[in-house]
Amino acid sequence: MTPLMEPLRQIADLGGPVVLLLLAVSVVTLATMIYKAWQFAAAGVGRHTALSRAVAAWDAGDRAGARAALDQSKSYLAPVIDMAFTSNTADTPRLTAEAETRFAKLERGFRLLDSVAQLAPLLGLFGTVLGMIEAFQSLQEAGAQVDPSLLAGGIWVALLTTAVGLVVAMPTALVLSWFEGRMDAERVTAERAIATILRPRGVAAGDVAAGGTVPAAAPLRV
């Protein structure tokens, strides 16, 4: 533990407790981002090839093909689409709620990342203010024998906390924006799939509710 505590002690002496707090926050933030990336990969976020084939087959009237394609899907939205296959238009709110439940699981941790992105610069600024106060107190105690290097040294140490806060906040905001963009795309995919299944082309709502076979398109006559 001694080799680990010595660098931390040096950081605390240089930047103060605010820098230590920011370093602890950065570790938690990095762990959260790694976990969310793993969770997205495990859930198959953005990988809906088989699911899209199932929806397209259902829309074309090939229900057997739709079922076969859905069985091959590893997407976390597959259970929702399976429910949509056996539902009617009146079940739209329930299907939307089921999809939102899955979205909520994927979005856990977003609030933490958002808080870090907003508060880390403020923590850095708070540390800078404390450092500036300490620097001017040292300048006052020096009295007539003012050493400009004393003030300059206090200022750059104080500004260090702001720099650390920005270093923590900027990557966090960037990664959070990417995560949120992916979830926006997932919502569009789910809404479009549900709407397509419940209202396939050329089929009346009553036919869908009755679970009848989707009629094939009539051949064109020249």
C-alpha positions as CSV (number, residue, x, y, z in Angstrom):
1,M,0.0,0.0,0.0
2,T,2.9,2.4,0.6
3,P,4.0,2.7,-3.1
4,L,0.3,3.5,-3.9
5,M,-0.2,6.0,-1.1
6,E,2.9,8.0,-1.8
7,P,1.8,9.3,-5.2
8,L,-1.7,10.1,-3.8
9,R,-0.1,12.0,-0.9
10,Q,2.0,14.0,-3.5
11,I,-1.1,14.8,-5.5
12,A,-3.0,15.9,-2.4
13,D,-0.1,18.2,-1.4
14,L,0.0,19.6,-4.9
15,G,-3.6,20.0,-5.8
16,G,-5.4,19.5,-2.5
17,P,-8.3,17.3,-1.6
18,V,-10.4,18.5,-4.6
19,V,-8.0,16.8,-7.0
20,L,-8.2,13.6,-5.0
21,L,-12.0,13.8,-5.1
22,L,-11.9,14.3,-8.9
23,L,-9.5,11.4,-9.3
24,A,-11.9,9.2,-7.3
25,V,-14.8,10.4,-9.4
26,S,-12.9,9.7,-12.6
27,V,-12.3,6.1,-11.5
28,V,-16.0,5.6,-10.9
29,T,-16.9,7.2,-14.2
30,L,-14.4,5.1,-16.2
31,A,-15.8,1.9,-14.5
32,T,-19.3,3.0,-15.4
33,M,-18.5,3.7,-19.0
34,I,-16.7,0.4,-19.4
35,Y,-19.7,-1.4,-17.9
36,K,-22.2,0.4,-20.2
37,A,-20.1,-0.5,-23.2
38,W,-20.1,-4.1,-22.2
39,Q,-23.8,-4.0,-21.5
40,F,-24.5,-2.5,-24.9
41,A,-22.4,-5.2,-26.6
42,A,-24.0,-8.0,-24.7
43,A,-27.6,-6.7,-25.4
44,G,-26.8,-6.4,-29.1
45,V,-27.5,-2.7,-29.3
46,G,-27.3,-1.6,-33.0
47,R,-27.2,-5.2,-34.2
48,H,-30.7,-6.0,-35.4
49,T,-30.1,-7.7,-38.8
50,A,-32.1,-10.8,-38.0
51,L,-34.8,-8.7,-36.3
52,S,-35.1,-6.4,-39.3
53,R,-35.4,-9.5,-41.6
54,A,-38.2,-10.7,-39.3
55,V,-40.1,-7.4,-39.5
56,A,-39.7,-7.2,-43.3
57,A,-40.9,-10.8,-43.7
58,W,-44.0,-10.1,-41.6
59,D,-44.7,-6.9,-43.5
60,A,-44.5,-8.9,-46.7
61,G,-46.9,-11.5,-45.4
62,D,-44.4,-14.3,-44.8
63,R,-45.2,-15.2,-41.2
64,A,-43.2,-18.4,-41.2
65,G,-40.2,-16.6,-42.5
66,A,-40.7,-13.9,-39.9
67,R,-40.7,-16.4,-37.1
68,A,-37.7,-18.2,-38.4
69,A,-35.7,-14.9,-38.7
70,L,-36.8,-13.9,-35.2
71,D,-35.6,-17.1,-33.7
72,Q,-32.1,-16.3,-35.1
73,S,-32.1,-12.8,-33.5
74,K,-29.9,-12.2,-30.4
75,S,-31.4,-8.7,-29.9
76,Y,-32.8,-7.6,-26.6
77,L,-35.8,-6.4,-28.5
78,A,-36.7,-9.9,-29.8
79,P,-39.1,-10.6,-26.9
80,V,-41.0,-7.4,-27.7
81,I,-41.2,-8.3,-31.4
82,D,-42.4,-11.8,-30.5
83,M,-45.2,-10.2,-28.4
84,A,-46.1,-7.9,-31.3
85,F,-46.5,-10.9,-33.6
86,T,-49.4,-12.2,-31.4
87,S,-50.9,-8.8,-30.5
88,N,-53.3,-6.4,-32.1
89,T,-53.3,-2.7,-32.5
90,A,-54.9,-2.2,-29.1
91,D,-51.8,-3.6,-27.5
92,T,-49.6,-0.8,-28.7
93,P,-49.2,0.9,-25.3
94,R,-48.2,-2.4,-23.7
95,L,-45.6,-3.1,-26.4
96,T,-44.2,0.4,-26.0
97,A,-44.0,-0.1,-22.3
98,E,-42.2,-3.4,-22.7
99,A,-39.7,-1.7,-25.0
100,E,-39.2,1.2,-22.6
101,T,-38.5,-1.2,-19.8
102,R,-35.6,-2.6,-21.7
103,F,-34.4,0.9,-22.7
104,A,-34.5,1.9,-19.0
105,K,-32.1,-1.0,-18.1
106,L,-29.7,0.1,-20.8
107,E,-29.9,3.8,-19.7
108,R,-29.0,3.1,-16.0
109,G,-25.9,5.0,-15.2
110,F,-26.6,7.8,-17.7
111,R,-27.7,10.1,-14.8
112,L,-24.3,9.5,-13.1
113,L,-22.4,10.3,-16.2
114,D,-24.4,13.4,-16.8
115,S,-23.9,14.6,-13.2
116,V,-20.1,14.0,-13.6
117,A,-20.0,16.0,-16.8
118,Q,-21.8,18.9,-15.2
119,L,-20.2,18.9,-11.7
120,A,-16.6,18.0,-12.5
121,P,-15.8,21.5,-13.9
122,L,-17.5,23.1,-10.9
123,L,-15.5,21.0,-8.5
124,G,-12.3,22.1,-10.4
125,L,-13.4,25.7,-10.2
126,F,-14.1,25.3,-6.5
127,G,-10.6,23.9,-6.0
128,T,-9.2,26.9,-8.0
129,V,-11.0,29.4,-5.8
130,L,-9.7,27.7,-2.6
131,G,-6.2,27.7,-4.1
132,M,-6.4,31.4,-5.0
133,I,-7.6,32.2,-1.5
134,E,-4.6,30.4,-0.1
135,A,-2.2,32.1,-2.5
136,F,-3.4,35.6,-1.6
137,Q,-3.2,34.7,2.1
138,S,0.4,33.8,1.6
139,L,1.0,37.0,-0.3
140,Q,-0.6,39.0,2.6
141,E,1.6,37.2,5.2
142,A,4.7,38.1,3.2
143,G,4.0,41.7,3.8
144,A,6.5,44.1,2.2
145,Q,8.8,41.3,1.1
146,V,6.5,40.2,-1.7
147,D,8.0,37.5,-3.9
148,P,6.2,37.4,-7.3
149,S,7.1,33.7,-7.7
150,L,5.1,33.0,-4.5
151,L,1.9,34.3,-6.1
152,A,2.7,32.7,-9.5
153,G,3.3,29.3,-7.9
154,G,0.0,29.5,-5.9
155,I,-1.9,30.5,-9.0
156,W,-0.7,27.6,-11.2
157,V,-1.3,25.1,-8.4
158,A,-4.8,26.5,-8.0
159,L,-5.6,26.3,-11.7
160,L,-4.5,22.7,-11.7
161,T,-7.8,21.7,-10.2
162,T,-9.8,23.4,-13.0
163,A,-7.7,21.5,-15.5
164,V,-8.3,18.2,-13.8
165,G,-12.0,18.9,-13.7
166,L,-12.2,19.6,-17.4
167,V,-10.1,16.5,-18.2
168,V,-12.7,14.5,-16.3
169,A,-15.8,16.3,-17.7
170,M,-15.0,16.5,-21.4
171,P,-14.6,12.7,-22.2
172,T,-17.5,11.9,-20.0
173,A,-19.8,14.3,-21.9
174,L,-18.5,12.9,-25.2
175,V,-19.2,9.3,-24.2
176,L,-22.6,10.1,-22.7
177,S,-23.6,11.9,-25.9
178,W,-22.6,8.7,-27.9
179,F,-24.6,6.5,-25.6
180,E,-27.6,8.7,-25.8
181,G,-27.4,8.8,-29.6
182,R,-27.4,5.0,-29.7
183,M,-30.5,4.9,-27.5
184,D,-32.3,7.4,-29.6
185,A,-31.6,5.2,-32.6
186,E,-32.8,2.1,-30.7
187,R,-36.1,3.8,-29.9
188,V,-36.7,4.7,-33.5
189,T,-36.0,1.0,-34.5
190,A,-38.4,-0.3,-31.9
191,E,-41.2,2.1,-32.7
192,R,-40.9,1.4,-36.4
193,A,-40.8,-2.3,-35.9
194,I,-43.9,-2.3,-33.7
195,A,-45.8,0.0,-36.1
196,T,-44.9,-2.2,-39.1
197,I,-46.0,-5.4,-37.3
198,L,-49.3,-4.1,-36.1
199,R,-50.1,-2.4,-39.4
200,P,-48.5,-4.5,-42.2
201,R,-48.9,-3.3,-45.7
202,G,-52.2,-3.9,-47.3
203,V,-53.8,-5.6,-44.2
204,A,-56.7,-4.2,-42.3
205,A,-56.5,-3.8,-38.6
206,G,-59.3,-6.4,-38.1
207,D,-57.3,-9.0,-40.1
208,V,-54.2,-8.4,-38.0
209,A,-56.2,-8.7,-34.8
210,A,-57.8,-11.9,-36.0
211,G,-54.4,-13.4,-36.7
212,G,-55.2,-14.3,-40.3
213,T,-52.7,-14.9,-43.0
214,V,-51.5,-11.8,-44.7
215,P,-52.6,-12.0,-48.3
216,A,-50.0,-11.9,-51.0
217,A,-50.0,-8.9,-53.4
218,A,-52.0,-9.4,-56.5
219,P,-50.0,-9.7,-59.8
220,L,-50.0,-6.6,-61.9
221,R,-52.0,-6.8,-65.2
222,V,-50.7,-4.9,-68.2
